[in-house]
Amino acid sequence: MKIEEEIAQRRTFAIISHPDAGKTTLTEKLLLYSGMILSAGMVKGRKGRKAATSDWMAMEQERGISITSSSMQFTYKDIIINVLDTPGHKDFSEDTYRTLTAADCAIMVIDASKGVENQTRKLFEICRLSKIPVLTLINKMDLPGREPLDLMNEVEEVLQIHSYAMNWPIGMGREFTGVVDRATNECLFFTKTSQGGAQKADIEKIPLKNAQERIGRIYTELKQELELLDMAGNLFSQSDFLSGELTPVFFASALINFGIEPFFDAFIHLAPAPHARIADTKDGKEIEIDPVKTPFSGYVFKLQANMDPRHRDSMAFIRICSGRFERDLVVKNQRSGKELRLSRSHSMLAGERTTLDFAYPGDVIGVINPGLFAIGDTLTVKDDFTFKPLPQFQPEIFAILYSKDVLKRKAFDKGCLQLVDEGAIQMIRPYEINGDTIFAAVGQLQFEVMQYRLKAEYGVDTVLTLLPYQCSAWIIGDIKNFNKPSNSLLAQDRQSRPMILFQNPWSKSYCKEQNPKHELIDVLT
């Protein structure tokens, strides 16, 4: 098959949401409908239930939340799906932001009872800045929730984007029985199987004009809502969707599979195939990397240690942007200038690995990282260029970490370095002589994960001591002429870039006023 045909068959997307909106459950159901799993395990594991397939880390399985991004590839109705399941918790937003750069499209999951929540709004804004088209799934329609029209209005007002309802719910809560497909004017009625949400729901299609008896007392109200959408709603435009000006909206319940299969069917037709990306040449010029014409290129957007407890290695996740990948391909790492052979390449299904011989633009491959890859590395086989750098955010929580057992210092150091390489935790060294190494994070939960993983994966019990700093910034300018507040701390990150840690936001503002010739940066790009 030609590379153009391979690319046209692919859909690479991320799923974003506020925590507990049903994001990981939706991923499970995509696996169910694609035939990758025979029954869907519930995310919030109770005794006897299996954990979510996309949540491979033990701590994720215990808590029922996604802590790290996971990547999976499988086929759904002849379309090759690359799904990037991202953490919804705000403490892991940096991992989510980096993962979104590897996506060509996003599915935004909204809880029907809560509407657009804070983390959803932040993640959507990243999609807007990255020009990633977004489909919206309003989930949990089988539970008491807000009126569909109110939810549509909130999406438009809060996110400042036009919306178009691709389907419309028939009933809500316990009365949610199906949806009306607005394109065909058909009612799709769903019926639970004997195993409930663990199996696919049965679908019965009836023209809306013939469904009055089946719908019952809400038929007239449903017709009025549909007429209002036709008269006063937005028109659907594929070009507006792809440009990020409009979001198609679907109503469903991922838990019981009502509306899920029609949503997936619509998604594979609406979502874009992999397309050209912008990169920078060595002389600072921007160029367009054509996925077909440009020989192999890709970039590392994620590192993950110990995905397979049997091997205890580190995996680098590479988004392929152009050309055909073949196992044993020799590439150049543009950061280090070194040539590397990508001999141990894998596709992923949660923590399970499958050896990969070929891959194409849009695919995400995992390769063993012997310490030669870093997040943001650009890999090419021919031309010298680099893809846009991935963002690094100012940490807001700082701590010193010790091993309880001094004899496990080697394991402690190895674990800390691998976890820092993954990007969730930053390592900072004070300018003070003999100053302790400081670990920094965007959110508190990152430290909990760090201590948990040091214990589970490296056998090291640790003691954490929080430091009295609340915010930070990178310093641009001559550090020798920098006037720092007395209660702040000068330090440098792993790349020796100067930083300053503040005890409160007021000190940060005061510091900016006292150093007009310096620039304080919150996000490195």
N, C-alpha and C positions, 0 to 999 in steps of 0.2 A: 504494500500500500504506500502511496506517495505521502511525503511529509505534510502536504497541504491537507490531505484527507485525514491523516492522524490528528492534526490540530483541530480540524472541524468537529471531530468526535469528542473533544474534551471540554469539560466544564470544571474550573477550579474556583472554589468559593470558600468563604469563611462564614461561620454562624455567630452572630453577635446578639447579646441581650444583657439585661440586668440579671443578677443571680436569681435562680429559681423560676425563671419564666418558661422553662421547658426546653432549653437549647440542646442539652445532651440527650434528652428523651427523643427529640426530633431526629438527631443523628442516629439513634438506635433504630427508629422506624424506617429511615432510609436504608439501613442495612437489612432490615426485615423485608422490605418490599423489593430490594435488589436480589434477595435470595442468599445473602452472605451469612445470615443467621436464621435458624428455624423458628426461634421465638424470641421476643424482645424482653430483656431483663429490665426491671424497673430501676431507675436511677437511685432513689433513696432506698438502699438495700436493707431489707428486713432479713431476719434469720431465715435461711433457706433460699433466698432469692440471689441470683447472680448479679454481679456489679455491671455497670454500664460498660459496653464494649470499648468505647472511646476513652474511658478513664482507666488507664493502665496502672497508675501509681497506687500503692497500697493505701496511702493517706486519702486519696480521692475516693477510693472504694469505701473507706470507713465513713467519711463525712458526706458522701453523696454530692460533691461539688467538683467542678473541673478546676484543677490547680495549675496544670501546665497544658500548653497547646498540644494537640495530637493531630497526626496526619494519617489519612487512610485513602486508599485507592480501590475502586471496584467498579463494576459495570451495572448500569441501570438502563434497561430497555435499549441496548446497543450504544449507549453513551457512556464514555469513561469518566467517572466521577472522581475528582480529587477534592476531598472535603477536609477543611482545616477547622477542627473544633477548638474554640478558644475559651480561656477562663472568663467568666462573667464578673468575678469579684474584682473590685477596684484595686485591691492590693497587687493584682497581677496584670494591671493595664499595660505595663511596658511590654510584656510578652505578647499580649493581644495586639498592640500597635504594630510590632514587628511582623507578626504573622499576617496581619491585614495587607502588608506590602506584597505578600506572595499570592494574594487572591485577585481574581479578575472580576469578582462579583461578591455580594454579601447577602445573606438572609438575616433580616432583623426580626427577632421573635419578641412579641409583646404580650404580656399577661392581660387578658380581657378585663380582669377586675381592677387592675392597677394602672393601665395605660402606659404612657411613655415615662419611664423612670430615669433617675439621674445617670446611671452608668450607660443606659441605652443612648441617652442624648450625647454623652461624651464620645462613645464609640461611633455613632452616626456621623459626628462632626469630623472624625478622622477619615471616614469613608468619603465625606464630601471633599476634604482637602486633598485626598488621594485620587479623587475623581473615579471612585468605585461605585457602579450602579447597585442599588439596594432594592430587594424585594422584601415586603413586609408580611409576616404571618402573625395574625392575631390569634393567640393560642388560648386554650382552656375555656372554650365556648361551652363546654359541658358543665361548667360551674357558674354560680351566680356572678354576674359581671355587669359592666357598664353597657349602655346602649351602643350599638354599632356605629350609628351616625356620630355620636359624641366621640368615639374612639378615632374615627376618620378625621374629624375636625381637629382633635388634639394632635394627631400626627402632622397635619398641615401647619398648625399654628406654632407648635413647639419646635418642630424640626425645620420649619420654613421650606417645605417641599410640597409640590402637588401630589395628590394621591388619586388612584383609580381602583375601585373595588372590582376585582376580577370575578368574584363570586359574592353571594350574600347569604347570611345564615337564615335557616328556617328554624325559628325558635331559639331559646337560650336556656342555659342551665339544664335541668332535667328534661326540658322540652326540646333541646337541640337535637334534631333528627337528621339534618342534612343541610345542603347549600343549593342555591340557584346559580347555575353557570350562566353568567350574563351574555356570553358570546353565543350560546346556543339556545338560551331561554329554557333550559331543561332543569328539572329538579333532580338532584342526586341524593337519594335517601340511603342512609347507612344503617347497618345492623351489626351489633356485636356478635362475634362468634362465641362458642362455648368457653373459650379461654380468654375472653375479653381483649384487652389491649396487647396481649402477648401474640395474637394472631391477626392477620389482615381482616379488616371489616368488609362485609359484603355490601355491594353497591347496586341499587335499583334506580334506573333512569326513567323519568316520566316527564313529558312536556308540561310546563307550568300551567297551561290552559286546561289540562286534564287532571290537575293534582289538587283541586279545591277540596274534595272529600278527604283525601289523604292528609292534607295540611290542617284542615279543621278551622277553628275559630280565628286563627291569626292570618288566614288567607288574604282577607281584604287589606289588613295593615301591611302585610308583606308586599302586596301589589302596589300600594301607595308609596312605600319606601323605594321600590325599584323604579317607579315612575319619577320620583323626585331625583334619584340619581341620574336618570336619563336626561331630565330637563336642566337640572342645576349643577350636576357634577362635571368633572373634567373629562375631556376626551382622552382615550388612550393613544399614546404614540410611542412606538418602539425606539425611535431616535431620542425622544425626551427621556425615556427610561435609561438608555445607555449613556446619555450625557449627564445623568444625575439630577435632572430637573423634575422627575416624576417617579413615584414608587408604586408598583402594582401591589394591591392589598388582597390577602386571602384570609378567610376565617376557617378555623379548624380546631380540633382537639387532638393533640399528639398522643395523649394518654390512651384514648380509646380508638384511635385511628380514624376518626370521622373527619373527612376532608383532606386527609394526608396524601393519599395516592393521586387525586386530581391536582393537588398542589405540586407534587414532584413532577407529574406529567407536564404541567405548564412551565415549571422551572426550566427543564432541559430545553424547551423551545425558546424561552425568553432570555435566558442567561447567555452572555457572550462567550465565544471561544477565545482562547489565548490570542493576544494581539501584540502589536509593537510596543516596546518600552524605550524610555529615554535614558541615555547614559552620557557620561562626560569623558572626553578624550584627555590625554595628558596635557594638552595646551589649553584646556579649559573650555573647549567648545562642546555644545550639546549635539548629540547625534541620535538618530532613531534606529533602534535595533530591530530589524525585521525578523520575525520568528522563523520564516521560511528561508530567506536568502542569506542570513548571517550564520556562519558556522557555530558550533556549540558555544553557548554561554549560559551562565547561571550565577546565582549568588547564594551565600549561606545566610539564612534568616533565623536559624535556631540551632543551638547545641543542646544535647541532652545526655547526661551520664546515666549509666546503670539501668537502661530500659530493660535489658535482659539480665536478671540476677545471675545467670549461669556464666556470663562473659565479663561483666563488670567493666565494660568499655564505654567510650563516649561516641555518640552518633551526631554527625553534622547533617542537617536537613538543607537540601539545595533545591531551590526553585529553578527549573529549567526555563530559560527565556527564549532561546533560539537554537536551531539545529537539532540534529539527532544525537542522542547519547548512546554510546556503546560501552559495555563493560571493558575495563582496562584502558579506557581513554586517557591519554596524557593531556593534562591541562596546565595552564599557568595561573598561579595565584597572583593577582595583580598587586596585592598588598606587599607580599614578601618577595615577589619576583621569582619564586621557585617553581619548578615544574614538578607535578605530582601525577601519579598514576591512580585513577579511580578504579581499583580492582575489586573492592569489597562493597558492592552497591546493592541496596535493598529497596523494595517497596514495603510499605508498612500497613498493618491493620492492628491499631493500638500497639501493644508491645510485641506482636508477632512479626517476624521478618520473613520475607520471601526474596530469594536471590533474583536480581533484575539484570537482564542482558541488554535491553533496549528501553529507551524512554524518549519522550518528545516534549516540546514546549507546553507548559501548563502542568506537567508532571512534577511531583515532589519526590526526590530520591533521598535515601539515607545512606551515607558512607561512613565507615569507621574513621574516627578522628584521632590520629596519633599525636595530637597536640600541634598540628600544622594549620588548623582552621580557626578562624575567629568570626564572630557574628559580623555580617556585613561584607565579608570577602567576596570579590568578584572573580569568577573562574572563566577563562576563555581558552580557545585552542589556536586562535590566529591573531586577531587584532588586539591592541592594547586600549582598553577603555574600562571604566568602572561605572556600575549602576549607582544610583543616588544613595547616599549613606542612610543607614537606619537611625532613627532618633534614639537619644539617650537622655533620660529625664533626671532632673535634680532629685536626689534622695531627701527624705523628710524625717527618717528615723535612723538613729545611729546607736551602735552598741559595740562592746568589746566581748569577745567570745573566747572561752578557755576550755580546754579538755580537762575533765575531772581526773583522768589517769595520765600522768606525764609520760608513761611508757608507750602511750598511743599517739605520741606527738606526730610521728610520720604519717599515720593514717588520717589524723586530724588535718595536717597540712595538705595532703593529697585531696581529701574531701572538700576542703574550703576552696582550693584552687579550681577544682572541677565545677563546683557550684557557682563560683564567681564567673568562670568562663561562660556559663549558660546565660548570664546577663541579668538574672533576677536580683542578685546581691552584688553590690559594688564593694571593692576593697580600697580603702583610703589610708594613706600614711601621713601622719602629722610631720611638719617640718622640725618639730622638737627632736632633739637628740634622745635616742632610746624611747621614743614615744610608742605606745602600743598600736598595733594595727587595728584600724577601725573598720567595721563592716557597716554598710549603709544600704537602706532599702526604701522603696517608695511607700510600702505599707507594712504594718505589724505582722500580718499573716505570713509574709515572706520569711521572717525570722523563725516563726513556728515551723514552717516547712523545712528550713535549713537545719534546725536542731533535730527534727524528726528524721530527716534523710541521713544526717551524720550518724545517728544511732542505728537506723535500719540498714543503711547501705555500707557504712564504714565501721560499725561497731564502736562508735565513740560517743560517750555521754558528755554533755557540755553544760557549762554555766554561762548564762547570758547576763550582762550588765548594761542596762540602757544608759545612754549619755544625755545630758541636758540640752540637746540641740533639736530644733524643730524645722529648720529649713537650710538651704545651702545654695551655692551658685558657683559656676566656673568663672575664673577671673581672666579677662582679656586685657593685657597691658603689662607694663614692667612691675613685677612683684616687689622689687626693691623700693619703689616709691609709693607703695600701697599703704593707706592708713586704715588699719582694722580696728573695730570696736574692741574694747578690753575684754568683753565676755564672749568673743568669738574665737575661732580656731582656724589657723591657716594649715592647709594640707595639700596633698597632691594625689591624683588618682593613679591607676596602674600605668597609664600612658604618660605619667609625669606632668600632667596638666594641672596648674594651680587651682585650688578650690578654697572656699571659705565656708565655715559652718557657723550658723547663727542660732542663738537661743530663742529668738522670737522674730516674727515678721517685722516688728518695729525696728529692731537692730539692722535688719537687712535694708530697709528703706533709708535709715540714717546713714548707713555705709555708702549707699549709692550717692547720696548728697555730698558726702565728704571726699568722694573719689570721682570727680567729673571727667578725669582723663582715662578712667578705666571703665570697662563694660562688664556687667555681671550677667551671665547667661544661665537661664533655667533649663533650656533644652539644647543639646548638642545635635546638630544634623550635618 
